[in-house]
Protein backbone atom coordinates (compact mmCIF):
# COMPACT_ATOMS: atom_id res chain seq x y z
CA UNK A 1 0.00 0.00 0.00
CA UNK A 2 1.39 3.41 -0.91
CA UNK A 3 0.54 6.16 1.50
CA UNK A 4 -0.89 9.47 0.28
CA UNK A 5 -0.59 11.06 3.68
CA UNK A 6 -1.09 14.81 3.47
CA UNK A 7 -2.96 14.58 0.17
CA UNK A 8 -5.63 12.35 1.64
CA UNK A 9 -5.98 14.44 4.77
CA UNK A 10 -6.43 17.72 2.92
CA UNK A 11 -8.67 16.19 0.27
CA UNK A 12 -11.29 14.78 2.57
CA UNK A 13 -11.85 18.06 4.44
CA UNK A 14 -13.96 19.13 1.47
CA UNK A 15 -16.16 16.07 1.99
CA UNK A 16 -17.04 16.88 5.60
CA UNK A 17 -20.69 17.94 5.72
CA UNK A 18 -20.56 19.85 9.00
CA UNK A 19 -17.86 22.44 9.61
CA UNK A 20 -17.13 23.63 13.12
CA UNK A 21 -14.55 25.86 14.76
CA UNK A 22 -13.81 27.52 18.09
CA UNK A 23 -16.28 30.21 17.02
CA UNK A 24 -19.02 27.68 16.26
CA UNK A 25 -19.02 24.67 18.58
CA UNK A 26 -22.72 23.80 18.46
CA UNK A 27 -22.16 20.59 16.46
CA UNK A 28 -19.26 19.25 18.54
CA UNK A 29 -20.44 15.95 20.10
CA UNK A 30 -20.75 15.40 23.83
CA UNK A 31 -17.58 14.13 25.54
CA UNK A 32 -19.08 10.63 25.83
CA UNK A 33 -19.96 10.47 22.13
CA UNK A 34 -16.66 12.06 21.15
CA UNK A 35 -14.69 9.47 23.10
CA UNK A 36 -16.48 6.62 21.32
CA UNK A 37 -16.00 8.19 17.90
CA UNK A 38 -12.28 8.77 18.45
CA UNK A 39 -11.91 5.15 19.55
CA UNK A 40 -13.77 3.96 16.45
CA UNK A 41 -11.66 6.09 14.11
CA UNK A 42 -8.48 4.94 15.82
CA UNK A 43 -9.46 1.27 15.55
CA UNK A 44 -10.10 1.57 11.82
CA UNK A 45 -6.92 3.54 11.24
CA UNK A 46 -4.88 1.02 13.24
CA UNK A 47 -5.79 -1.70 10.75
CA UNK A 48 -3.89 0.16 8.03
CA UNK A 49 -1.18 1.77 10.13
CA UNK A 50 0.47 -1.54 11.00
CA UNK A 51 3.03 -0.85 8.27
CA UNK A 52 3.55 2.79 9.15
CA UNK A 53 4.56 4.90 12.12
CA UNK A 54 2.34 7.24 14.06
CA UNK A 55 -1.29 7.10 12.92
CA UNK A 56 -3.41 10.07 11.87
CA UNK A 57 -6.12 9.03 14.34
CA UNK A 58 -5.07 7.51 17.66
CA UNK A 59 -6.78 6.59 20.91
CA UNK A 60 -5.06 5.71 24.18
CA UNK A 61 -7.58 3.97 26.49
CA UNK A 62 -5.24 3.90 29.50
CA UNK A 63 -3.40 7.21 29.35
CA UNK A 64 -3.54 6.97 33.11
CA UNK A 65 -5.72 4.71 35.24
CA UNK A 66 -8.80 6.91 34.83
CA UNK A 67 -7.93 9.04 31.79
CA UNK A 68 -8.08 8.54 28.04
CA UNK A 69 -6.59 10.55 25.18
CA UNK A 70 -7.55 10.82 21.54
CA UNK A 71 -5.26 12.39 18.95
CA UNK A 72 -5.54 13.62 15.38
CA UNK A 73 -2.44 14.44 13.33
CA UNK A 74 -2.01 15.22 9.65
CA UNK A 75 1.66 14.41 9.23
CA UNK A 76 2.45 18.00 8.32
CA UNK A 77 2.73 19.46 11.81
CA UNK A 78 -0.92 20.10 12.68
CA UNK A 79 -2.29 18.15 15.64
CA UNK A 80 -5.18 17.87 18.06
CA UNK A 81 -5.34 16.16 21.45
CA UNK A 82 -8.55 15.33 23.33
CA UNK A 83 -8.07 14.61 27.04
CA UNK A 84 -10.88 12.76 28.82
CA UNK A 85 -10.69 13.07 32.62
CA UNK A 86 -13.01 13.04 35.62
CA UNK A 87 -13.11 16.84 35.34
CA UNK A 88 -14.52 16.67 31.83
CA UNK A 89 -12.96 16.98 28.40
CA UNK A 90 -10.15 19.28 27.26
CA UNK A 91 -9.15 19.77 23.61
CA UNK A 92 -5.84 21.26 22.51
CA UNK A 93 -5.08 22.06 18.87
CA UNK A 94 -2.14 23.39 16.90
CA UNK A 95 -2.19 24.67 13.33
CA UNK A 96 1.44 25.39 12.56
CA UNK A 97 0.82 27.68 9.58
CA UNK A 98 -2.12 29.61 11.02
CA UNK A 99 -2.28 33.30 11.86
CA UNK A 100 -2.35 32.45 15.57
CA UNK A 101 0.73 30.23 15.63
CA UNK A 102 3.08 30.98 18.53
CA UNK A 103 5.86 31.20 15.95
CA UNK A 104 4.44 34.42 14.50
CA UNK A 105 6.73 36.20 17.00
CA UNK A 106 10.31 35.82 18.17
CA UNK A 107 10.56 34.36 20.71
CA UNK A 108 7.38 32.29 20.19
CA UNK A 109 4.36 33.30 22.30
CA UNK A 110 0.81 31.99 22.66
CA UNK A 111 -1.97 34.17 21.29
CA UNK A 112 -3.13 36.72 23.89
CA UNK A 113 -5.67 35.36 26.41
CA UNK A 114 -5.64 31.93 24.77
CA UNK A 115 -5.48 30.05 28.10
CA UNK A 116 -6.81 32.74 30.45
CA UNK A 117 -10.26 31.20 30.98
CA UNK A 118 -9.30 27.52 31.20
CA UNK A 119 -10.77 26.18 34.48
CA UNK A 120 -8.31 25.05 37.14
CA UNK A 121 -9.98 21.62 36.84
CA UNK A 122 -7.96 21.08 33.65
CA UNK A 123 -4.57 21.85 35.17
CA UNK A 124 -3.43 18.29 34.48
CA UNK A 125 -4.20 18.83 30.80
CA UNK A 126 -2.27 22.09 30.69
CA UNK A 127 0.68 20.40 32.38
CA UNK A 128 0.73 17.28 30.20
CA UNK A 129 4.11 17.21 28.38
CA UNK A 130 2.76 15.12 25.49
CA UNK A 131 0.34 17.90 24.54
CA UNK A 132 3.20 20.36 23.91
CA UNK A 133 1.19 23.34 25.17
CA UNK A 134 3.78 25.95 24.03
CA UNK A 135 2.68 24.95 20.51
CA UNK A 136 -1.03 25.69 20.77
CA UNK A 137 -3.38 27.74 18.61
CA UNK A 138 -6.72 26.82 20.20
CA UNK A 139 -8.23 25.15 23.25
CA UNK A 140 -11.78 23.97 23.92
CA UNK A 141 -13.19 22.41 27.07
CA UNK A 142 -16.33 21.08 28.69
CA UNK A 143 -16.63 20.44 32.40
CA UNK A 144 -18.45 17.34 33.64
CA UNK A 145 -22.11 18.15 34.13
CA UNK A 146 -22.04 21.14 31.78
CA UNK A 147 -24.14 21.22 28.63
CA UNK A 148 -21.91 23.33 26.39
CA UNK A 149 -18.36 23.48 25.11
CA UNK A 150 -16.37 26.57 26.03
CA UNK A 151 -13.37 28.46 24.75
CA UNK A 152 -11.55 31.61 25.77
CA UNK A 153 -12.65 35.21 25.28
CA UNK A 154 -10.25 35.79 22.42
CA UNK A 155 -9.84 38.51 19.82
CA UNK A 156 -9.38 36.54 16.62
CA UNK A 157 -7.42 37.89 13.67
CA UNK A 158 -9.02 38.08 10.25
CA UNK A 159 -9.11 34.97 8.14
CA UNK A 160 -11.22 31.91 7.40
CA UNK A 161 -9.51 29.62 9.91
CA UNK A 162 -7.05 31.72 11.94
CA UNK A 163 -6.42 29.10 14.63
CA UNK A 164 -6.72 25.91 12.57
CA UNK A 165 -9.74 24.70 14.51
CA UNK A 166 -11.97 24.23 11.46
CA UNK A 167 -9.37 22.03 9.79
CA UNK A 168 -8.81 19.89 12.88
CA UNK A 169 -12.16 19.80 14.69
CA UNK A 170 -14.01 18.95 11.48
CA UNK A 171 -12.06 15.66 11.43
CA UNK A 172 -14.16 14.62 14.41
CA UNK A 173 -17.41 15.02 12.47
CA UNK A 174 -16.63 12.76 9.52
CA UNK A 175 -19.46 10.31 8.95
CA UNK A 176 -19.29 6.79 7.55
CA UNK A 177 -18.89 7.80 3.90
CA UNK A 178 -16.47 10.60 4.65
CA UNK A 179 -14.22 8.50 6.84
CA UNK A 180 -14.31 5.56 4.43
CA UNK A 181 -13.27 7.90 1.64
CA UNK A 182 -10.49 9.35 3.78
CA UNK A 183 -9.16 5.84 4.51
CA UNK A 184 -9.32 4.93 0.82
CA UNK A 185 -7.50 8.09 -0.24
CA UNK A 186 -4.92 8.11 2.54
CA UNK A 187 -3.91 4.46 2.18
CA UNK A 188 -4.69 3.97 -1.52
CA UNK A 189 -7.01 1.03 -0.84
CA UNK A 190 -10.63 0.04 -1.37
CA UNK A 191 -12.69 0.33 1.80
CA UNK A 192 -16.04 -1.36 2.45
CA UNK A 193 -18.32 1.33 3.88
CA UNK A 194 -20.43 -1.38 5.54
CA UNK A 195 -17.50 -2.25 7.80
CA UNK A 196 -16.94 1.42 8.63
CA UNK A 197 -20.66 1.72 9.45
CA UNK A 198 -20.39 -1.39 11.64
CA UNK A 199 -17.52 0.10 13.63
CA UNK A 200 -19.17 3.53 13.81
CA UNK A 201 -22.10 1.69 15.40
CA UNK A 202 -19.61 0.52 18.04
CA UNK A 203 -20.36 -3.14 17.37
CA UNK A 204 -17.67 -5.78 18.02
CA UNK A 205 -15.57 -6.24 14.88
CA UNK A 206 -14.53 -9.70 13.68
CA UNK A 207 -11.16 -10.88 12.42
CA UNK A 208 -12.79 -11.56 9.06
CA UNK A 209 -13.83 -7.92 8.81
CA UNK A 210 -10.35 -6.76 9.74
CA UNK A 211 -8.86 -9.02 7.07
CA UNK A 212 -11.30 -7.63 4.55
CA UNK A 213 -9.91 -4.16 5.26
CA UNK A 214 -6.25 -5.21 5.15
CA UNK A 215 -5.73 -8.66 3.69
CA UNK A 216 -1.93 -8.28 3.65
CA UNK A 217 -1.50 -8.03 7.42
CA UNK A 218 -1.13 -11.11 9.66
CA UNK A 219 -4.16 -11.87 11.82
CA UNK A 220 -2.27 -11.53 15.08
CA UNK A 221 -1.05 -8.06 14.12
CA UNK A 222 -4.54 -6.96 13.11
CA UNK A 223 -5.95 -8.12 16.43
CA UNK A 224 -3.12 -6.51 18.37
CA UNK A 225 -3.52 -3.19 16.57
CA UNK A 226 -7.23 -2.99 17.40
CA UNK A 227 -6.75 -4.28 20.95
CA UNK A 228 -4.41 -1.38 21.67
CA UNK A 229 -7.36 0.98 21.16
CA UNK A 230 -9.56 -1.18 23.44
CA UNK A 231 -12.19 -1.33 20.71
CA UNK A 232 -14.33 -4.49 21.18
CA UNK A 233 -13.41 -7.53 19.09
CA UNK A 234 -15.92 -10.24 18.24
Secondary structure, 3 states (H helix, E strand, C coil): CCCCHHHHHHHHHHHCCCCCECCECCCCCCHHHHHHHHHHHHHHHHHHHHHCCCCCEEEEEEEECCEEEEEEECCCCCEEEEEEECCEEEEEEECCCCCCCHHHCCCCCCCCCCCCCCCHHHHHHHCCHHHCCCCCCEEEEEECCCCCCECCCCCCCCCCCCCCHHHHHHHHHCCHHHHHHHHHHHHCCCCCHHHHHHHHCCCCECHHHHHHHCCCCCHHHHHHHHHCCCCCEC
